[in-house]
Amino acid sequence: MSQTTSTQRSAPPAAATLDVELRQVFKIFGPDTAVKGVDLKIRQGEFFSILGPSGCGKTTTLRLIAGFETPTTGEVLLQGRNVSHMPAYRRPVNTVFQSYALFGHMSVWDNIAFGLRIKRVGKSEVRTQVAEALRLVQMESFARRVPGQLSGGQQQRVALARALVNRPAVMLLDEPLGALDLKLRKEMQVELSNLHRKLGITFIMVTHDQEEALSLSDRIAVMRDGEIEQVGTPSQIYDFPKTPFVADFIGETNLVRGKVDQAARDGLKVTTDTGLQVWVQPPKIEIPLTAGMAAVVSVRPEKIRLSTQASPAQPGQNCFAGRLQHVMYLGTHLQCRVVLNTGEHLTVLQPNRHQRLPELETPVYASWAATDCLALAAKSPASELTDAS
């Protein structure tokens, strides 16, 4: 497979045919509700990711689509057909698991052919389809090996081929790269993206890896505590999170809590309990903020600039004095920890320009534009960010 892929993804148009739809789906296990009223529409040909922390309900949601679980209430539709109570083997979907679930005593060829033989496909057709699947994942020369003779990446390809040979309408991927080391996982992300582009079928992936979801997906659903917090493109999820939880879970961000002191169409001012005043020029937001409301300001570490001199006071600019508390060398970047004079802590990501590392406790100024931060309506402190850790 090619080792290069475009960084630009073009999602299917909004009017595209739906391959998967969930309507007010609940799944209850005894006293626990794993999925709480999920509504979801996934378009034909999309690479769609369900992202969230452990225990948020994302794997249960995938299992409901696959047919391994039955919804307590609500409907699961595949290509417009209600399959809520249809067994898994009759659904036009196939699943690739994190463990790959290959048969250790069977050859690669027999692993891939297994599903076709269960369906009593003719021998000639089995040979043709298995050979095609092997070519698709470039594993022709490994056909007679057994899984124990393959690397993790090769086993992943066999698992993909076994799922694809049945020509599913929807491919379900349950943490498919979680068992691989970092370097191989990066390589397989490229392979997976290219495979999706080549086939054009719907991929639905469950993952807790934010970077993986951002780099592969046309759209992402962020789940928390059994509910969907936000659905959007990677750029929408990262640049315009709708809740403090999404802002904190996707990538890194600095969250500053306070109350709205001033609110106007062109911006607002949020003041913390320590007296820090942050100016925000928000884009269109779902929940308008008004004076007196509790708010959380989110500013990404890469948006903050550090200097040893204060920036000239100007409209639309935030600039705060503090001191450098910690510096971590990351190769391409320096990650700095700054404590402001008012007590707030900020994480700052600075490009590595081969400069000398600054001394700790150096007085610095942290600044960012009012257009580089977001003001979000705050939820109750007890529930707002507990799942992000």
Summary of the structure (lengths in Angstrom):
residues: 389
radius of gyration: 24.4
end to end distance: 36.5
largest distance: 77.2
contacts: 1198
relative contact order: 0.12
helix: 27%
strand: 34%
